[in-house]
Amino acid sequence: MNIAYIVPSLANKGPVVVVYELVKQMIQYGHQCTVFYFDDDLGIQFDCPVQRISFFKKYSFVDFDIVHSHGLRPDCYVFFHKYSHHSQPKYLSTLHNYMFKDLSYQYNSVIAFIGSILWILILARHDKIIVLSNNAMKYYSRWIKSRRLTYIYNSRNLVLKDLSQDIKEELFKFKDGYRLIGINAMLTHRKGIDLLIKALVFLPEYKLFIVGTGNELGKLRFLARKFGVVNRIYFAGYRYDAYLYLQYYDLFAMPSRSEGFPLALLEAAAMKCPVVCSDIQIFKEICSDEVAFFHLEDIPSLVSAIRLAVNNSDMTKRMYQTFSKKYSIEIFGKKYLEAYESELRAGCCLYVF
């Protein structure tokens, strides 16, 4: 099988990380892969050929069996440039978000609604739409026919290594005897980092270590000063392989208001780090009693969940076991391979009959 993946760029971001893991799995199965991208924003080194393409120039994918797009621009590219003849490959898209909800965090509600409707229409030229959870499948079934939908959980295959001595000294100097809450995320309103800053007021024995960049950085710094906790928060900025910090956190927090699929949660599970999560539906689907949940926007509930998580080692053990049984990289690869083969079989039957 010859598989083409289309991504916006090679930047070290969630959907591109998923493609990176997919490529490794498909190569292990003996298939050929090529990654196509638009922006010259490099970061991830793939184990297969990569090729930059222009959004405005049609590329012939006739030599491929599968073309798999990830993100709005890649989906648009397929819509505008898809060939229409019998030898065309099968086109799949993975949706990494809840588009109506997530776009509303970036734009006003009208733009978010119109943009989401257009995105749904653009997906009409794809043969199969893959979402990241059963909950997301129910969410999208209102607009996309069920026969065109399926869901596959993401996964991560972590390469375990230590941080450099300089970085460890940086982290330990900040920690300085406190318990350390860590979060690795884009600094956006959707990620709920502001909730952790507010909770820190009631957690005098804790500090907060934030790995990531984003457009909310200024607002979060202002909030830290407003609530008098600026000396207990460290904005580390972008760090490659942020999961390596998990081994030094006393607790990993995911206070998200919305999440397509929590890759960082799986990373924490694999690293046996205690986790506290908001009680949004995707987190409840992924885990049950393995993490400490709090009611979204409820600061006392978040404070209680943090205290529970750091003092309950059994939850952490159960989360690691759940990750190993349900969300392993092998299951992830097998499910995607089955999806590809199913679409190819469906295409063959179509041409025969």
Buried (B, 14 or more C-beta within 10 A) or exposed (E): BBBBBBBBBBBBBBBBBBBBBBBBBBBEEEBBBBBBBBEEEEBBEBEBEBEEBEEEEEBEBEEBBBBBBBBBBBBBBBBEBBBEEEEBBBBBBBBBBBBBBBBBEEEEEEEBBEBBEEBBEBBEBBBBBBBBBEBBBBBBEEBBEEEBBBBBBBBBBBEEEEBEEEBEEBBEEBBEEBBBBBBBBBBBBBBBBBBBBBBBEBBEEBBBBBBBBBEBBEBBBEBBEEBEBBEBBBBBEEBEEBBBBBEBBBBBBBBBBBBBBBBBBBBBBBBBBBBBBBEBBBBBBBBEEBBBBBEBEBBEBBBBBBBBBBEBEEBBEBBBEBBEEEBBBEBBBBBBBEBBEEBBEEBEEEEEE
